[in-house]
Amino acid sequence: MTAPDLPSELNAALDTKLHGLSRSDAAARSAKISGTYRSGGNSGTIRTETDALAYALARMPATYAAVTASLNALGEVRPDFAPASLLDVGAGPGTATWAAAEAFPSLTDFTSIDANAALRTLALDLARASARLSGLRYIAGDARAKLLSAAATDLVISSYLIGELDAAGCAEIGELMWARTRDTLVIVEPGTPAGYARIIALRARLIAQGAHVAAPCPHERKCPLQAPDWCHFSQRLPRSQSHKQLKRAELPYEDEKFAYVALTRLPVPQRPSRVLAQPVVGKVEVTAKLCTPDGLMVAKIPRRARTDYARARRWRWGDGLVE
């Protein structure tokens, strides 16, 4: 299982770029860019090298952790999955590419697509810090346009991209990404009701086109959750000193909420039930909300069932439970 913190090579490359940069200026730029994203803006607000670096320093750790958690879940369901080629759509500074490279040592061919020149330049600079990523191909331009001519790859990843699009754009780019997927497509979005809604809409659309769900769902039926509930997960990640300074944060960690789906060309033989919230551990029993092949259930594991109770005490939000 891949750790949620940034690889040492990437951390070192970011720290090198941070030298000589005003921390207060970077923090102000990061806050402005983050505010634009939260209000539904896009990467067009990132125009300069400093903008790109401020964004990367603030957001790369959390995005990396969310993508890594999603890929870990995929790897648990498909331990034999060994992709050779990757396409990172809307790659930005290359966060998902780094996460995939760590999760799958089999990857040797890396391609990214993004229209933002400042983020693209930063991504290529950072990639030079890794022997495996030094040959990264980065295609400049709008993802929807460039996907029309992109080569198919074993693994296609989109992270924090479709939130920048309207419903029609989400559907279009989802179908284009699926058309370029030889084996598996992974889509990661913020763990908000809106992020979940985008994920679940694409899930349904691509299942109708022959896709199979690998994770997190243990079935391919309509999601059983009802509003105001929604499917999302949380990944805790450590904050470096520079990350704390940039985000003007006191806590040494951050919790990133995210939603995701992994879709495959071939059906997965066995999909585990999924823990949908942090279980409540009591003296009498452990209570856990689960999504199972048969639908939602609240499992109650009594203390008197000592072996089952001990196992349930170790369950964590997002875990896959194999019977």
C-alpha positions as CSV (number, residue, x, y, z in Angstrom):
1,M,0.0,0.0,0.0
2,T,1.4,3.4,-1.0
3,A,1.9,6.0,1.7
4,P,-0.2,9.2,1.4
5,D,2.7,11.7,1.8
6,L,4.6,13.1,-1.2
7,P,7.6,11.1,-2.4
8,S,10.9,12.4,-1.2
9,E,12.1,13.3,-4.7
10,L,9.0,15.4,-5.2
11,N,9.3,17.1,-1.8
12,A,12.9,17.9,-2.5
13,A,12.1,19.4,-5.9
14,L,9.4,21.6,-4.4
15,D,11.6,22.7,-1.6
16,T,14.3,23.7,-4.1
17,K,11.8,25.8,-6.0
18,L,10.6,27.4,-2.8
19,H,14.1,28.9,-2.1
20,G,14.0,32.6,-2.8
21,L,10.2,32.7,-2.9
22,S,8.4,35.0,-0.4
23,R,6.3,32.8,1.9
24,S,3.8,35.5,2.5
25,D,3.4,36.2,-1.2
26,A,3.0,32.5,-1.9
27,A,0.5,32.1,0.9
28,A,-1.6,35.1,-0.4
29,R,-1.5,33.7,-4.0
30,S,-2.5,30.3,-2.8
31,A,-5.4,31.6,-0.7
32,K,-6.7,33.6,-3.7
33,I,-6.4,30.6,-6.1
34,S,-8.0,28.2,-3.6
35,G,-10.9,30.7,-3.1
36,T,-11.4,30.8,-6.9
37,Y,-11.6,27.0,-7.0
38,R,-14.0,26.8,-4.1
39,S,-16.4,29.3,-5.9
40,G,-16.4,27.2,-9.0
41,G,-13.5,28.8,-10.9
42,N,-10.8,27.0,-12.9
43,S,-7.0,26.8,-13.4
44,G,-7.2,29.9,-15.6
45,T,-6.4,31.9,-12.5
46,I,-2.9,30.4,-12.5
47,R,-0.9,32.4,-14.9
48,T,2.6,32.7,-13.6
49,E,5.4,30.5,-12.4
50,T,4.8,31.8,-8.9
51,D,1.0,31.1,-9.1
52,A,1.7,27.6,-10.3
53,L,4.2,26.9,-7.5
54,A,1.9,28.4,-4.8
55,Y,-0.9,26.2,-6.0
56,A,1.3,23.1,-6.1
57,L,2.7,23.7,-2.6
58,A,-0.8,24.2,-1.2
59,R,-2.7,21.5,-3.1
60,M,-0.3,18.8,-4.3
61,P,-0.1,17.1,-0.9
62,A,-3.9,16.7,-0.5
63,T,-4.5,15.8,-4.1
64,Y,-1.7,13.3,-4.0
65,A,-3.1,11.7,-0.8
66,A,-6.7,11.4,-2.3
67,V,-5.4,9.9,-5.6
68,T,-3.1,7.5,-3.7
69,A,-6.0,6.4,-1.5
70,S,-8.1,5.7,-4.6
71,L,-5.4,3.8,-6.3
72,N,-4.7,1.8,-3.1
73,A,-8.4,0.8,-3.1
74,L,-8.1,-0.3,-6.7
75,G,-4.9,-2.3,-6.0
76,E,-6.6,-4.1,-3.1
77,V,-9.5,-5.2,-5.4
78,R,-7.1,-6.0,-8.3
79,P,-3.8,-7.0,-6.9
80,D,-2.7,-8.4,-10.2
81,F,-3.2,-5.1,-12.1
82,A,0.1,-4.0,-13.6
83,P,-0.4,-1.2,-16.1
84,A,2.4,-0.2,-18.4
85,S,1.0,3.1,-19.7
86,L,-0.7,6.1,-18.0
87,L,-2.7,9.0,-19.3
88,D,-3.3,11.8,-16.8
89,V,-6.1,14.1,-18.0
90,G,-6.2,17.7,-16.7
91,A,-2.8,16.9,-15.1
92,G,-1.9,20.3,-13.7
93,P,1.4,20.0,-11.9
94,G,1.4,16.2,-12.4
95,T,0.1,15.1,-9.0
96,A,-1.8,12.1,-10.2
97,T,1.1,11.0,-12.4
98,W,3.4,10.9,-9.3
99,A,0.8,9.0,-7.3
100,A,0.3,6.4,-10.1
101,A,4.1,6.0,-10.5
102,E,4.4,5.2,-6.8
103,A,1.3,2.9,-6.7
104,F,2.2,0.9,-9.9
105,P,6.0,0.2,-10.4
106,S,5.0,-1.5,-13.7
107,L,4.3,1.9,-15.3
108,T,6.9,2.9,-17.9
109,D,5.0,5.2,-20.2
110,F,3.6,8.5,-18.9
111,T,1.5,11.0,-20.8
112,S,-0.3,14.1,-19.4
113,I,-2.7,16.6,-20.9
114,D,-3.4,20.2,-19.6
115,A,-4.1,23.6,-21.1
116,N,-2.4,25.6,-18.4
117,A,1.1,26.7,-19.5
118,A,2.3,27.6,-16.0
119,L,1.3,24.3,-14.5
120,R,2.6,22.4,-17.5
121,T,6.0,24.0,-17.1
122,L,6.1,23.3,-13.4
123,A,5.1,19.6,-14.0
124,L,7.9,19.1,-16.5
125,D,10.4,20.7,-14.1
126,L,9.3,18.5,-11.2
127,A,9.3,15.3,-13.4
128,R,13.0,15.8,-14.0
129,A,13.6,15.0,-10.3
130,S,12.4,11.4,-11.0
131,A,14.3,9.0,-13.2
132,R,11.0,7.2,-14.1
133,L,9.2,10.5,-15.0
134,S,12.0,12.2,-16.8
135,G,10.5,11.1,-20.2
136,L,7.0,12.4,-19.4
137,R,5.1,13.5,-22.5
138,Y,3.0,16.6,-21.7
139,I,0.4,17.5,-24.3
140,A,-0.6,21.2,-24.3
141,G,-4.2,22.0,-24.9
142,D,-7.8,21.6,-24.0
143,A,-8.4,18.1,-22.6
144,R,-11.5,17.4,-24.7
145,A,-9.8,18.4,-27.9
146,K,-6.6,16.5,-27.2
147,L,-8.3,13.4,-26.1
148,L,-9.7,12.9,-29.6
149,S,-6.2,12.1,-30.9
150,A,-4.6,10.7,-27.8
151,A,-3.3,7.1,-27.8
152,A,-5.2,4.6,-25.6
153,T,-3.4,3.6,-22.3
154,D,-3.8,0.9,-19.7
155,L,-4.7,3.4,-17.0
156,V,-6.4,6.8,-17.4
157,I,-6.7,9.1,-14.4
158,S,-8.7,12.4,-14.0
159,S,-8.3,14.2,-10.7
160,Y,-10.1,17.3,-9.7
161,L,-10.9,18.1,-13.3
162,I,-14.6,17.6,-14.1
163,G,-15.7,20.1,-11.4
164,E,-14.5,22.8,-13.7
165,L,-17.1,21.7,-16.4
166,D,-20.8,21.9,-16.8
167,A,-23.0,18.7,-17.0
168,A,-22.6,18.4,-20.7
169,G,-18.8,18.9,-20.5
170,C,-18.6,16.2,-17.8
171,A,-20.5,13.7,-19.9
172,E,-18.4,14.5,-23.0
173,I,-15.0,14.3,-21.3
174,G,-16.0,11.2,-19.4
175,E,-16.9,9.4,-22.6
176,L,-13.7,10.6,-24.3
177,M,-11.6,9.3,-21.4
178,W,-13.3,6.0,-21.4
179,A,-12.7,5.7,-25.1
180,R,-8.9,6.1,-24.4
181,T,-9.0,3.5,-21.6
182,R,-7.6,0.1,-22.5
183,D,-8.1,-1.3,-19.0
184,T,-9.0,1.1,-16.1
185,L,-10.3,4.6,-15.6
186,V,-10.0,6.3,-12.2
187,I,-11.8,9.6,-11.5
188,V,-11.2,11.5,-8.3
189,E,-13.2,14.6,-7.2
190,P,-13.6,16.7,-4.0
191,G,-15.6,14.9,-1.4
192,T,-18.5,17.3,-1.5
193,P,-22.1,16.6,-2.4
194,A,-21.4,18.2,-5.8
195,G,-18.2,16.2,-6.3
196,Y,-20.1,13.0,-5.5
197,A,-23.0,13.9,-7.9
198,R,-20.5,14.4,-10.8
199,I,-18.9,11.0,-10.0
200,I,-22.2,9.2,-9.7
201,A,-23.5,10.7,-12.9
202,L,-20.4,9.6,-14.9
203,R,-20.5,6.2,-13.2
204,A,-24.0,5.5,-14.4
205,R,-23.3,6.9,-17.9
206,L,-20.2,4.7,-18.4
207,I,-21.8,1.6,-16.9
208,A,-24.4,2.0,-19.6
209,Q,-21.6,1.9,-22.1
210,G,-20.1,-1.4,-20.7
211,A,-17.9,-0.3,-17.9
212,H,-17.6,-2.3,-14.7
213,V,-17.1,-0.9,-11.2
214,A,-13.9,-2.0,-9.4
215,A,-14.0,0.5,-6.4
216,P,-15.4,1.8,-4.2
217,C,-18.8,0.2,-4.9
218,P,-19.4,-3.5,-4.3
219,H,-22.1,-3.5,-7.0
220,E,-23.1,-1.7,-10.3
221,R,-26.6,-0.8,-9.3
222,K,-27.8,2.7,-8.6
223,C,-26.1,4.2,-5.5
224,P,-28.4,3.4,-2.5
225,L,-27.5,6.6,-0.6
226,Q,-30.2,9.2,-0.3
227,A,-29.6,13.0,0.1
228,P,-28.5,14.6,2.3
229,D,-26.1,11.7,2.6
230,W,-23.4,11.2,-0.1
231,C,-20.5,8.8,-0.7
232,H,-17.1,10.2,0.1
233,F,-14.0,9.3,2.0
234,S,-11.2,11.0,4.0
235,Q,-7.4,10.6,3.9
236,R,-5.2,12.1,6.6
237,L,-1.8,13.4,5.4
238,P,1.1,15.0,7.3
239,R,1.9,18.6,6.7
240,S,5.5,19.7,6.2
241,Q,6.8,22.9,7.8
242,S,6.6,24.7,4.5
243,H,3.1,23.4,3.9
244,K,2.0,24.7,7.3
245,Q,3.5,28.1,6.6
246,L,1.9,28.4,3.2
247,K,-1.5,27.4,4.5
248,R,-1.1,29.4,7.7
249,A,-2.1,26.3,9.6
250,E,-1.2,25.1,13.1
251,L,-2.1,21.4,12.9
252,P,0.7,19.0,11.7
253,Y,-1.9,17.1,9.5
254,E,-4.7,17.7,7.1
255,D,-7.8,15.6,6.3
256,E,-8.7,15.6,2.6
257,K,-12.2,14.6,1.8
258,F,-12.7,13.0,-1.7
259,A,-15.0,11.0,-3.9
260,Y,-13.8,8.5,-6.5
261,V,-14.7,5.7,-8.9
262,A,-12.5,3.1,-10.6
263,L,-14.0,1.6,-13.8
264,T,-12.7,-1.4,-15.7
265,R,-13.2,-3.0,-19.1
266,L,-13.6,-6.5,-17.6
267,P,-15.7,-7.4,-14.6
268,V,-13.9,-7.7,-11.3
269,P,-14.3,-11.2,-9.8
270,Q,-14.8,-10.1,-6.2
271,R,-15.6,-6.6,-4.9
272,P,-15.6,-6.0,-1.1
273,S,-18.2,-4.3,1.0
274,R,-17.1,-0.7,1.8
275,V,-17.0,1.1,5.1
276,L,-18.9,4.4,4.4
277,A,-18.0,6.3,7.6
278,Q,-15.7,6.0,10.5
279,P,-17.1,3.1,12.7
280,V,-18.3,3.9,16.2
281,V,-16.4,1.8,18.7
282,G,-18.2,1.2,21.9
283,K,-17.8,-0.9,25.0
284,V,-20.7,-3.1,23.9
285,E,-20.4,-3.2,20.2
286,V,-18.8,-1.7,17.0
287,T,-21.3,0.0,14.7
288,A,-20.4,0.5,11.1
289,K,-22.3,1.8,8.0
290,L,-21.5,-0.4,5.1
291,C,-22.2,-0.5,1.4
292,T,-22.6,-4.2,0.5
293,P,-23.4,-6.2,-2.7
294,D,-26.9,-6.3,-1.3
295,G,-27.2,-2.6,-0.5
296,L,-26.7,-0.4,2.6
297,M,-26.6,-1.9,6.0
298,V,-25.6,-0.9,9.5
299,A,-23.4,-3.7,11.0
300,K,-23.4,-4.1,14.8
301,I,-20.6,-6.4,16.0
302,P,-21.1,-7.3,19.7
303,R,-18.2,-7.5,22.1
304,R,-19.1,-11.0,23.0
305,A,-18.1,-12.1,19.5
306,R,-14.5,-11.5,20.5
307,T,-12.8,-12.3,17.2
308,D,-15.2,-10.4,15.0
309,Y,-15.2,-7.5,17.5
310,A,-11.4,-7.3,17.5
311,R,-11.4,-7.2,13.7
312,A,-14.2,-4.6,13.5
313,R,-12.3,-2.3,15.9
314,R,-9.6,-2.0,13.2
315,W,-12.0,-1.0,10.5
316,R,-11.5,2.5,9.1
317,W,-13.5,4.8,6.9
318,G,-13.0,3.7,3.3
319,D,-11.8,0.1,4.0
320,G,-12.9,-2.7,1.8
321,L,-14.2,-5.7,3.7
322,V,-13.8,-9.1,2.1
323,E,-16.0,-11.8,3.6
